[in-house]
Amino acid sequence: MANEQKWSSRTSILSLSTEVLSEVLARVASSSSTNLFWAKLCCKLFYEVSDADNIYQRVSLDKFEIVPLQKNDKVSRFLKKCRENKNPEALYRKGVVDYFTDKHEDSALECMEETANSGHIDAAYALGIIYIFVGGDELKRKGMRLLSRMKKSRILKGRVKLCRDNLRALLRMIWVKNPVFLNPTPICCAMTHERKTSSWPMDADDVEESTCEGCACDEEIGAICAALPYR
């Protein structure tokens, strides 16, 4: 009886359309790449369906190192396919690493802008930082607006500290060679009003105390500078 139920369950799954199976595996992939790889081993159909574009677009990359210690061609091909299918995390990682290491600067910036527009919070935060460092009135204001919008949003302000910590951790893994980030620290607020004087690191509550938009952005810039070389 138990064997009949097991076979019936398996048969019902395999009878699903390719589109439905693809969606099921995409949801599995979005929570764990490990579970996706195990699913691929279940049967030939799962193995074939797991190569669908939407799965590469949504697969979680939490198990993959941002900067691998050793090159693995199989992993490199997998991540490349994720980027080709617009996986937000894959695009974000590629964009940040390339931009800060001064590789393919224009395409790296486009990559992060596309990812930020898709709703990737870390990409939006990194863009705000980059725009302020690049400078120029227009880009600087754009960067300040991005960071300010995040810090004021009821939904996003709780994520700012995580975005900050993620970017700082990533920058410590790479050799930052883009001269933009080796220039003098940009200043967003030149006013002489009372400002926070506590040294970094600050917790999320400390950051939120700043009511001046420029000061709040300067605090974020200070945090990122602390993770950069030669500062």
C-alpha positions in Angstrom: 0.0 0.0 0.0 2.8 2.4 1.0 4.7 1.6 -2.3 1.5 2.3 -4.3 1.1 5.7 -2.6 4.7 6.6 -3.2 4.5 5.6 -6.9 1.2 7.5 -7.3 2.8 10.6 -5.8 5.8 10.4 -8.1 3.5 9.7 -11.1 1.4 12.8 -10.3 4.5 15.0 -10.2 5.9 13.7 -13.4 2.5 14.2 -15.1 2.8 18.0 -14.6 3.5 20.2 -17.5 7.1 21.4 -18.1 6.0 25.0 -17.3 4.6 24.0 -13.9 7.6 21.8 -13.1 9.8 24.7 -14.0 8.0 27.0 -11.6 8.2 24.4 -8.9 11.9 24.0 -9.3 12.4 27.7 -9.5 10.8 28.1 -6.1 13.0 25.3 -4.8 16.0 27.1 -6.3 15.1 30.4 -4.8 15.3 29.0 -1.3 18.4 26.8 -1.7 20.7 26.0 -4.6 21.6 22.8 -2.8 18.0 21.6 -2.9 17.9 22.4 -6.6 21.0 20.3 -7.3 19.5 17.4 -5.3 16.3 17.7 -7.3 18.3 17.4 -10.5 19.5 14.0 -9.4 15.9 12.7 -8.9 15.1 11.9 -12.5 15.9 12.7 -16.1 12.9 15.0 -16.4 13.9 17.1 -13.4 17.5 17.3 -14.7 16.2 18.6 -18.1 13.7 21.1 -16.7 16.2 22.4 -14.2 18.1 24.1 -17.1 15.2 26.5 -17.7 16.0 30.2 -17.8 13.6 31.2 -15.0 15.5 28.8 -12.6 18.8 30.5 -13.3 17.1 33.8 -12.8 15.8 33.0 -9.4 18.3 30.5 -7.9 19.8 31.6 -4.5 23.5 32.2 -4.5 23.9 32.2 -0.7 26.0 29.0 -0.9 28.4 30.6 -3.5 31.5 32.6 -2.4 31.5 36.2 -3.8 35.2 36.0 -4.4 36.2 32.3 -4.6 39.5 31.3 -3.3 40.0 28.9 -6.1 38.7 29.0 -9.6 36.1 26.4 -10.5 35.1 26.3 -14.2 31.8 24.5 -13.5 30.8 27.2 -10.9 32.0 30.0 -13.2 29.8 28.6 -16.1 26.8 28.3 -13.7 27.2 31.9 -12.4 27.7 33.2 -16.0 24.4 31.6 -17.0 22.7 33.2 -13.9 23.9 36.6 -15.1 22.8 35.9 -18.7 19.3 35.2 -17.3 19.3 38.4 -15.2 19.7 36.8 -11.7 19.7 39.9 -9.5 22.2 38.7 -7.0 24.6 37.4 -9.7 24.4 40.8 -11.5 24.9 42.7 -8.3 28.0 40.8 -7.3 29.5 41.1 -10.8 28.7 44.8 -10.9 30.2 45.7 -7.5 33.4 43.6 -8.0 34.0 44.9 -11.5 33.3 48.5 -10.6 35.4 48.7 -7.4 38.3 46.8 -9.0 38.2 49.1 -12.0 37.2 46.5 -14.6 34.6 47.3 -17.3 33.4 50.3 -15.3 30.6 51.3 -17.7 29.1 47.9 -18.0 29.5 47.3 -14.3 27.5 50.4 -13.5 24.8 49.5 -16.0 24.6 46.1 -14.4 24.0 47.5 -11.0 21.5 50.1 -12.2 19.5 47.4 -13.9 19.6 45.3 -10.7 18.7 48.2 -8.5 15.7 49.0 -10.8 14.5 45.4 -10.4 14.3 45.9 -6.6 17.6 44.6 -5.4 18.2 46.6 -2.2 22.0 46.0 -1.9 22.4 47.2 -5.4 20.5 50.4 -4.7 22.6 51.1 -1.6 25.9 50.4 -3.5 24.7 52.7 -6.3 24.0 55.5 -3.9 27.5 55.2 -2.5 29.1 55.1 -6.0 27.2 58.1 -7.2 28.3 60.2 -4.3 32.0 59.1 -4.8 31.9 59.8 -8.5 30.7 63.3 -7.7 29.3 66.1 -9.9 26.2 67.9 -8.7 23.7 65.7 -10.5 25.2 62.3 -9.6 25.9 63.4 -6.1 22.3 64.5 -5.6 21.1 61.3 -7.1 23.2 59.2 -4.7 22.0 61.2 -1.7 18.4 60.8 -2.8 18.9 57.0 -3.1 20.4 56.6 0.4 17.9 59.1 1.9 14.9 57.3 0.4 16.1 54.0 1.9 16.8 55.4 5.3 13.4 57.2 5.5 11.4 54.3 4.1 9.5 52.3 6.8 10.1 49.1 4.8 13.7 49.7 3.8 15.3 51.5 6.7 15.7 48.3 8.6 17.7 46.9 5.7 20.2 49.8 5.5 22.6 48.4 8.1 22.5 45.0 6.5 23.3 46.6 3.1 26.1 48.5 4.7 27.6 45.5 6.4 27.3 43.4 3.2 29.1 46.0 1.1 31.8 46.5 3.7 32.4 42.8 3.9 32.6 42.5 0.1 35.0 45.3 -0.2 37.4 43.6 2.2 37.5 40.6 0.0 38.7 42.4 -3.1 41.5 44.7 -4.2 39.9 48.1 -4.6 41.7 49.7 -7.5 39.2 52.2 -9.0 40.8 55.6 -8.4 37.4 57.1 -7.7 37.5 55.5 -4.2 41.0 56.5 -3.4 40.2 60.2 -3.8 39.5 62.5 -0.8 36.3 61.5 1.0 33.3 63.2 -0.5 31.3 65.5 1.8 27.5 65.7 1.5 26.9 68.2 4.3 29.0 71.3 4.6 26.8 73.0 7.2 28.2 73.9 10.6 25.2 72.7 12.6 25.7 70.2 15.4 26.7 66.8 14.0 27.3 63.4 15.5 30.8 63.0 16.6 30.9 59.4 17.7 33.4 57.3 15.8 32.5 54.3 13.6 31.2 51.6 14.1 27.7 52.8 14.8 24.6 50.6 15.2 21.4 51.1 13.1 19.8 53.2 15.8 22.7 55.7 15.9 22.5 56.2 12.1 18.8 56.9 12.2 19.3 59.8 14.7 20.7 62.1 12.0 17.9 64.3 10.8 20.0 66.1 8.2 20.0 64.2 4.9 23.6 65.2 4.1 24.8 64.1 7.6 23.1 60.8 7.2 24.8 60.2 3.8 28.2 61.3 5.3 27.8 58.6 8.0 27.2 56.0 5.3 30.2 57.2 3.3 32.4 57.1 6.4 31.4 53.5 7.1 32.3 52.5 3.6 35.6 54.4 3.6 36.6 52.5 6.7 36.5 49.3 4.6 38.6 50.8 1.8 42.4 50.6 1.6 44.7 53.6 2.2 42.1 55.4 4.3 
